[in-house]
């Protein structure tokens, strides 16, 4: 299979989830002792988080572009960014490399449309929930109406991600907060909920939610493996 390059470390807690899903899905697809061919470049989340708080997205774009180029030089055939929020600067990555970049919203958008979903709730960092780089892509490419929580609940969702999940802290009271927010989104007409931060999968499983769950971490990682296998098979057939 082709080699998947992963920009990780935002946070490393969710990057470990990516690594496990990549390898499990490769084994499920190929069987035997197969696993995913991958390169993982882990950036320092402290630097990333500081730039996020300062609103310095230009600096973050430069950092992500440099990481993508490093993966390409290392032999990656595809680059994925193991975080939803940092897709705010995806254009910087796409412009920096000659190999494909798989946007995290696209596998989720495809899965939602395949399930017949038209209105979906979104949980994520405040950047993902409040800015348009994510919800706009879902609307423009997949005709999805995306709902987010009210301001107070958005603040709670964001705080739990950064203060707890990024540090590996899984708390029942925080799960109840998320469950309440999901139930509120359902009451407003959401047919499903997007776990739009790669750490949320550590806290919320399908059995915890009042709505069908679309986990961006799993969908993104699985789509990367599917691409890597199919691109390799197409290359072999052409050769």
C-alpha positions in Angstrom: 0.0 0.0 0.0 1.0 3.6 -0.4 2.5 5.5 2.6 0.3 7.8 4.6 2.0 10.8 6.2 0.3 12.0 9.4 0.8 15.5 10.9 0.1 14.7 14.5 0.6 16.0 18.1 -2.5 18.2 18.3 -2.9 16.5 20.7 -0.8 13.4 20.9 -3.6 11.7 22.7 -5.7 11.7 19.6 -2.7 10.9 17.4 -2.4 7.6 19.1 -6.0 6.9 18.2 -5.2 7.7 14.5 -2.3 5.3 14.6 -4.4 2.4 16.0 -7.3 3.0 13.6 -4.9 3.2 10.6 -3.4 -0.2 11.4 -6.6 -1.9 12.4 -8.3 -0.8 9.3 -5.4 -1.9 7.1 -5.5 -5.3 8.8 -9.3 -5.5 8.3 -8.9 -4.7 4.6 -5.8 -6.8 3.8 -5.8 -9.5 6.4 -2.9 -11.5 7.7 -0.1 -9.6 9.3 -0.7 -6.4 7.3 -0.7 -3.0 8.8 -0.7 0.5 7.4 2.5 2.0 5.9 2.8 5.4 7.6 5.0 8.2 8.7 4.0 10.2 11.8 5.4 13.7 12.4 4.5 15.0 15.8 4.5 18.8 16.3 4.7 20.5 19.7 1.1 21.3 20.7 2.2 23.9 23.2 3.4 26.0 20.2 0.3 25.3 18.2 -2.1 26.2 21.1 -0.3 29.5 21.8 -0.6 30.6 18.2 -4.3 29.5 18.2 -5.0 31.7 21.3 -3.2 34.6 19.7 -5.1 34.1 16.4 -1.9 33.8 14.5 -3.1 31.5 11.8 -0.4 32.6 9.4 2.2 31.2 11.7 0.3 28.0 12.0 0.0 27.8 8.3 3.7 28.0 8.0 4.2 25.4 10.7 1.8 22.9 9.1 3.2 23.5 5.6 6.7 22.8 6.9 5.5 19.6 8.5 3.8 18.4 5.3 6.9 19.1 3.2 9.0 17.1 5.7 6.6 14.1 5.4 6.7 14.4 1.6 10.5 14.4 1.6 10.4 11.3 3.9 8.4 9.3 1.3 4.8 9.9 2.1 2.3 9.5 -0.8 -0.6 11.2 1.0 -0.8 13.7 3.8 -3.4 13.8 6.5 -3.7 16.3 9.4 -4.8 14.6 12.6 -6.9 17.5 13.9 -10.0 19.2 12.8 -9.2 22.7 14.0 -5.9 23.0 12.1 -7.8 22.5 8.8 -8.3 26.2 9.2 -4.9 26.4 7.4 -5.4 23.5 5.0 -4.6 25.7 1.9 -1.1 26.3 3.2 -0.5 22.5 3.3 -2.0 21.9 -0.1 0.1 24.7 -1.7 3.3 23.3 0.0 3.2 19.8 -1.4 2.9 17.9 -4.7 1.2 14.8 -3.2 -2.5 14.6 -2.3 -3.9 16.0 1.0 -7.1 14.4 2.4 -9.3 16.9 4.2 -10.9 15.6 7.4 -14.3 17.0 6.6 -14.7 15.1 3.3 -15.0 11.5 4.6 -17.4 12.8 7.2 -19.4 14.7 4.6 -19.6 11.7 2.3 -20.7 9.4 5.2 -23.4 11.8 6.4 -24.9 12.2 2.9 -24.7 8.4 2.4 -26.7 8.0 5.6 -29.3 10.5 4.3 -28.5 13.2 6.9 -29.3 16.8 6.0 -29.1 18.6 9.4 -26.2 17.7 11.7 -24.9 18.9 15.1 -21.2 19.8 15.4 -19.0 19.4 18.5 -15.5 20.7 18.4 -13.2 23.5 19.5 -14.6 27.0 19.5 -12.6 27.7 16.4 -14.2 24.8 14.5 -17.7 25.6 15.8 -17.6 29.3 15.4 -15.5 29.9 12.2 -16.7 29.0 8.7 -13.7 26.9 7.4 -15.4 23.7 8.5 -19.2 24.4 8.5 -18.8 26.2 5.2 -17.1 23.2 3.5 -19.9 20.9 4.8 -22.5 23.3 3.4 -20.9 24.0 0.1 -19.7 20.5 -0.8 -22.3 18.3 0.9 -25.4 20.6 1.3 -25.3 20.0 5.1 -27.1 22.3 7.5 -24.8 22.4 10.6 -26.0 23.3 14.0 -23.7 24.3 16.9 -24.5 24.8 20.6 -25.2 28.1 22.3 -22.3 30.3 23.5 -22.2 28.9 27.0 -22.2 25.3 25.9 -19.6 26.0 23.2 -17.4 27.4 25.9 -17.8 24.2 28.0 -17.2 21.9 25.0 -14.0 23.8 24.2 -12.8 23.9 27.8 -13.2 20.1 28.2 -11.2 19.5 25.0 -8.2 21.7 26.0 -8.2 21.3 29.8 -9.1 17.6 30.0 -9.1 15.5 26.8 -5.8 16.9 25.5 -4.3 15.7 28.8 -5.9 12.3 28.7 -8.4 13.1 31.4 -11.7 11.3 30.9 -14.4 12.4 33.3 -18.0 11.2 33.8 -19.2 14.7 34.6 -17.7 16.1 31.3 -19.4 13.2 29.4 -22.7 14.3 30.9 -22.1 17.9 29.7 -21.5 16.6 26.2 -24.6 14.3 26.4 -26.7 17.3 27.4 -25.4 19.4 24.5 -26.1 16.5 22.1 -29.6 16.2 23.4 -30.1 19.9 22.9 -28.9 19.7 19.3 -31.3 16.8 18.7 -34.2 18.9 20.1 -33.3 21.6 17.6 -33.6 19.2 14.7 -30.1 17.6 14.4 -30.4 14.1 12.9 -26.8 13.2 13.9 -23.8 14.6 15.6 -20.2 15.1 14.3 -17.4 14.6 16.8 -15.5 17.4 15.1 -12.5 17.3 17.4 -10.2 14.3 17.3 -10.1 14.1 21.1 -13.8 13.8 21.5 -13.8 10.2 20.5 -11.9 9.5 23.8 -15.0 10.7 25.7 -18.0 10.0 23.6 -18.8 6.6 22.1 -21.9 5.8 20.1 -23.7 4.4 23.1 -23.3 7.7 25.0 -25.2 9.8 22.5 -28.8 10.5 21.8 -28.0 10.9 18.1 -26.0 8.8 15.6 -22.3 9.6 16.0 -20.0 10.5 13.1 -16.5 10.3 14.4 -14.1 12.3 12.3 -11.0 10.6 13.7 -12.2 7.1 12.6 -13.7 8.3 9.3 -10.6 10.2 8.3 -8.1 7.5 9.2 -10.1 4.8 7.5 -10.5 6.9 4.3 -6.7 7.4 4.3 -6.1 3.7 4.4 -8.7 3.1 1.7 -6.9 5.6 -0.5 -3.5 4.1 0.2 -4.7 0.6 -0.7 -6.6 1.6 -3.8 -3.9 3.9 -5.2 -1.4 1.1 -4.8 -3.7 -1.4 -6.6 -4.3 1.1 -9.4 -0.6 1.7 -9.8 0.1 -2.1 -9.9 -2.6 -2.6 -12.5 -1.3 0.2 -14.6 2.2 -1.2 -14.4 
